[in-house]
Amino acid sequence: MKKIRLFVLGCTGSVGSAVLSVCRAFPDRFQISVLAARSSSDAAAKLAAEFSVPTVILTDPEASEKLRNEARGSLTVLSGEKALEEAALRDDVDHLVAASSGTAAIPALMAALRAGKDVSLANKESIVVAGPWVLPLVRRPDQLRPLDSEHNALWQCLQGRDRADVAALWLTASGGPFRNFSPEELERVTPAMAAAHPVWPMGAKISVDSATLMNKGIEIMEAMALFSFPSEKVRAVISPEAFIHGIVQFRDGTFLLAGSAPDMRLPCASALFHPERCPEELLPAPDLSRLSLTFGRPDELRFPCLSLAREAARRGGAYPALLVGADEAAVELFLSGKNSFPDIPRIIAGVLEEYSGGHPAGLDDALSIMEEGRRLALQHGARLETRFGTRRSI
């Protein structure tokens, strides 16, 4: 059987690590042709040695130069976003795994889709910010496969189903570590508390987004674009056990649920092996007789980021990109101790209210609007910091 040759973009992050874990378990099925990361030169070098990868791309110039000097010709080390795009078109790449955050992966993603290559995607900006220009490049069913656990679950549930029969899509959320906190307790949340996700091992930014429920709001916008459903048909539900990841509700009242242990290797395997199933268990399956499942409504008063994302989705146009940029800056301000945890939705709401520009006519416009969201958020954050001073100190 011919091996699938992969370009893993974001190889040192949590999703990229899960992809490589699948490849490690099935060396007869997958071959890594290219690895890419932002600046983790030591980690990328170790992975290149383990998987016998000939080419590593680091988008940070200093990190790539460091690795190039250390490799001394034993490894091809490239730098910059243009190298990502060129790697996606290589003859020894069948499948692009876009597992990084940010916008650097978008040109490579678009190039791979144009070339007819399979893509597994865990990059929200590619869909929420650049979706109107990325998604038309998909040339066949399941060429683009979602890696996020919730979207992957919905993708699996929708396969072979008539979309006209679907009443709603439900994305589940753990509710984050503060789902039972009072408004007063939320004011005292520290960056260390918010960065410790109770279920998934993730970076600080995504963990904070999960705690504010912004992550779920952005995922709603992503699901709308990926599966072509309007905002009123894409919903969120709290399920603290983190076993059910996505639910499709049909118009006859039937629900189809996708459940598994909360481990990113499972959605990664489903995308990499498609249209087959992974031939064996990657980890022991939970004992269903010991499982209990509960569902609840998200509290959008205490966690208004979810409603802000819904509003951005409803408005469309510039607002999804604006919201993504504003959230990035607001979370950075919180993590740096300049603003409080509840200031995150306050800042984002201020940005959405203040914006008076037009809608993007192309991808460059959308990226500019995302940067405008960041700029406005920094201004709003500074005003809140000045207004409340040490009372909001964290």
Stockholm file with secondary structure:
# STOCKHOLM 1.0

chainA/1-394         MKKIRLFVLGCTGSVGSAVLSVCRAFPDRFQISVLAARSSSDAAAKLAAEFSVPTVILTDPEASEKLRNEARGSLTVLSGEKALEEAALRDDVDHLVAASSGTAAIPALMAALRAGKDVSLANKESIVVAGPWVLPLVRRPDQLRPLDSEHNALWQCLQGRDRADVAALWLTASGGPFRNFSPEELERVTPAMAAAHPVWPMGAKISVDSATLMNKGIEIMEAMALFSFPSEKVRAVISPEAFIHGIVQFRDGTFLLAGSAPDMRLPCASALFHPERCPEELLPAPDLSRLSLTFGRPDELRFPCLSLAREAARRGGAYPALLVGADEAAVELFLSGKNSFPDIPRIIAGVLEEYSGGHPAGLDDALSIMEEGRRLALQHGARLETRFGTRRSI
#=GR chainA/1-394 SS CCCEEEEEETTTSHHHHHHHHHHHHCTTTEEEEEEEESSCHHHHHHHHHHHTCSEEEESSHHHHHHHHHHHTTSSEEEESHHHHHHHHTCTTCSEEEECCCSSTTHHHHHHHHHTTCEEEECCHHHHHTTHHHHGGGCCSTTSEEECSHHHHHHHHHHTTCCGGGEEEEEEEECCCTTTTCCHHHHHTCCHHHHTSCSSSCCCHHHHHHHHHTHHHHHHHHHHHHHHTCCGGGEEEEECTTCCEEEEEEETTSCEEEEECCSCTHHHHHHHHHTTSCCSSCSSCCCCGGGCCCCCBCCCTTTCTHHHHHHHHHHHCTTHHHHHHHHHHHHHHHHHTTSSCTTHHHHHHHHHHHHCCCCCCSSHHHHHHHHHHHHHHHHHHHHHHHHHHGGGGCC
#=GC SS_cons         CCCEEEEEETTTSHHHHHHHHHHHHCTTTEEEEEEEESSCHHHHHHHHHHHTCSEEEESSHHHHHHHHHHHTTSSEEEESHHHHHHHHTCTTCSEEEECCCSSTTHHHHHHHHHTTCEEEECCHHHHHTTHHHHGGGCCSTTSEEECSHHHHHHHHHHTTCCGGGEEEEEEEECCCTTTTCCHHHHHTCCHHHHTSCSSSCCCHHHHHHHHHTHHHHHHHHHHHHHHTCCGGGEEEEECTTCCEEEEEEETTSCEEEEECCSCTHHHHHHHHHTTSCCSSCSSCCCCGGGCCCCCBCCCTTTCTHHHHHHHHHHHCTTHHHHHHHHHHHHHHHHHTTSSCTTHHHHHHHHHHHHCCCCCCSSHHHHHHHHHHHHHHHHHHHHHHHHHHGGGGCC
//
